[in-house]
Amino acid sequence: MTQTVQDLSIDEASSHQLTAADRCDSCGAQAYIRATMASGELYFCAHHGAEFKDKLAATAIEWHDESSRLHESK
């Protein structure tokens, strides 16, 4: 049985928007993705989020992805 992870974009409501203080658990870069697991939250940069999404989708409760902010013009 395959579980579908709730995939939230930046436009959808969530507990909080990620800031520069949120860092990737894999490399320390700014986090743009927050994966909510039963045991807690994991933070990822866009690169590591894309790398781990398929592996974590089976157990993630929520996948909050703000990586679209990387393509915004200032």
N, C-alpha and C positions, 0 to 999 in steps of 0.2 A: 504494500500500500504506500503510495507516494503522498507526502504531505506538501501542500503548497505554502510557501512562506509569504507572509503579508508584506508586499513590496510597496513602500511609501516613498513618494517623491518629495522634493522640497516644498511643493505646494500643499501637501496634505498635512493635517494637524498631527503633531506628535509632542512628546514631553518637552523637548527643547531643540532649538536649532544648534548645530555644531558651530564651534568657534575656533579660533586659532589656538586656544588652549587645549583643545581635544587633539590628541596625538595618536598616530597609527601604532597599534600594538606590535606590528611586525618590524617597522623600520624607523619610527619616530617622526615621520613627516606629518603634516597637518592632516587630520582625519576628515573625510567627507562622507564616510559610511559608518553607521552604527548598527551592529547586529545584536538584537536582544535575544539572549538564550535563556533557558530555564535557570541556569546557574549565574547569570549576570550579563553584562554588556561587553562586547568586543568592538574596538574602533579600528578602522582601516583607512588608509589613503585610497585614492581611486584605483591605483594599480593593484594593491593587495586585495581590495574588496572584490575586484573582478576575478582575481585569481582564486579566491576562496569561496565565492558565492555558491557555486554548484555543490561544493563539499558541505557547506553549512546549511543549505536550504532545507535539508531533511529534518534538522533539529531546531532551526531558528524560529522564534516566535514572531519577530518583526525584522524587516530589513529596511532601514532608513537611509536613503541614498540622496546626498546633496551634491554629487559629483558634477551635476549640470552647472553648478556655480563656477566651475573652472573655465567654462566657455562663455561666461557673461562678459560683455564689454563694460568697462568702468566709466 
